[in-house]
């Protein structure tokens, strides 16, 4: 799913004009981005949490040369799905027969 797909869904389901739907989607994504840039956790009930985590510096290897390099410390965004989302994904997979019974 792309941003354009989200705009189309908002347009179809809510009845906004395409311009307003695009603005709504953009506002939502920009708001999430701003909070994450500030180091805050974004919690969306029934969906999950976006969390900013600090990664420490570590040793790594250049895969082309095999040379050892230091990977700088950095912040990364992780996503932890809610139990509701996990259950919905599992249910959808089972309905499509994508999960082997065992």
N, C-alpha and C positions, 0 to 999 in steps of 0.2 A: 504494500500500500504506500502510495506517495502522498505528498502534501496536496497535489492536485486532486487525488482521489478523496481526501478528507474534505476539501472544499466542495466537491461534487456531492458528497453525502450530506453535508450541512445544507447545501442548496436544495437538494431533493427532499430531505426529511423535515427540515424546519421551515422551509419556504422563504428563506432569505434570498435576496438577489445574489447573483454570483459575486458581485463586488463586495457586498456585505458579508457573504459567507467566507470569502478570501480574507477579509479584514478580521473576522472573528477567529479564524484558524491561525492567522499570523499573530494576533494578540495573545492567544493562548500559548503558542510556541515561544514567543518572545518573552512572555512572563516566566515560563518555566526556565528558559535559558538564563534570564537575569538572576533568578534565585540560585541556580546552580553556580553561576559565576561568582556569586557572593558567598559560596560555600555552604548554602543552606540545603536541607533535605526537602524534597518536594513529595508530599504524601497525597495520593489520590485514592480515596476510599473505594474499595471494590476493584481497584486496578493494580496498584502497587506503589513502591517508593523508589524515587531516584535519589541516590546518595552520592555525595562527593567524598572520595577517599584519598588520603595522602599515601603515595607509594614512596618508599625509601630508595636511595641510590643502591644499585647492585651491579655485580659483575655480569657481563653477558659476552656473547661471542658474535662476531660478524660472520654470518652464514656463508658469505662468498669466500672470505680469506681465512676464516678460522681464528683471526686475531681477537684477543681478549680486549673488550672495551668496557668502560664504565657507563652504565645507563643512569642518567641524571634522575634525581628525585622529581616527582611530578604529581599532579592531581588528576584523578580519573573519575568518571561518572559510572556508577554501577546501578543496575535496576534489579529490584527484588519484587517479583510478582506477589500479589495478595493471594490468600487461600481461595478467594472467590474466582480470581482469574485462573489459577492453577486448575481448579475443579472444572471450569468451563472449557478450558483447553483439553483436558483429559476426556471430558464428556464428548466433545466434538470429535476427537480422535477415535473414540470407541464407536461413535455412530458411523464414521466413515470406514470402520474396520481396519484402521491403521495400527492398532495395538494388538499384538498377539496375545491370545488368551493363554493363561498358564496357571 
